[in-house]
Amino acid sequence: MPELGDLTFDADSRQVLRDGRDVHLSPKAFDLLKALIDARPRVLTKNELHDRLWPGTFVSEVNLASLVAEIRRALADDAQRPKYIRTAHRVGYAFCGTEQAAAVAPPSSAGFCWLVREGRRLPLREGENILGRDSQDGVLIDSATVSRRHACIAISTTEATLEDLGSKNGTFVDGAPVSSRVTLKDGDEIRTGSVVFRFRMVTPKGATATWSGSAPDS
């Protein structure tokens, strides 16, 4: 069975990563995955899952099966040889991944930081992230209004800052021009030339668990 890499799940930021890349799940599918991870390795019955996902509402069993199928598609998981979601036939489902490590961020850590552009999430790493048309160390922006090395977002364990790098068309935060290094906060609008981003930062409240696939049941 091919290795699928590591799965990182963060409930606070509602983020799932596989091999370091975002995994898109609908809100209900995310809630289902969280419920299964929280209950691991116990099987959650279909009734339990219905009560958690659709409290006080009658829905068909097809709805639950569709969510499980969505998660499996997103994680490239095989229902016959599962690495993450195991079916207990006629009973329910269980999370069958094995925990590798728990990376606990220091209390002052900026945690996950990213930019959002037109609904697309662009992750930022700790250290310097260069924004520009010729960026090899950050966020590549394909726009004639953006300089080759337009601006820099620096992420540390205590803060995130933005600095314009002498760009032709300027860098702006919430409409104000950036003339010196400024501290960013969650929700700030960043404009480089004509390209607009939303800066997002989530400080973890606890551990972020990293998972790898387990061997299939014999």
Secondary structure, 3 states (H helix, E strand, C coil): CCCCCEEEEECCCCEEEECCEECCCCHHHHHHHHHHHHHCCCCEEHHHHHHHHCCCCCCCHHHHHHHHHHHHHHHCCCCCCCCCEEEECCCEEEECCEEEEEEECCCCCCCEEEEEECCEEEEECCEEEEEECCCCCEEECCCCCCCCCCEEEEECCCCEEEEECCCCCCEEECCEECCCCEECCCCCEEEECCEEEEEEEECCCCEEEEEECCCCCC
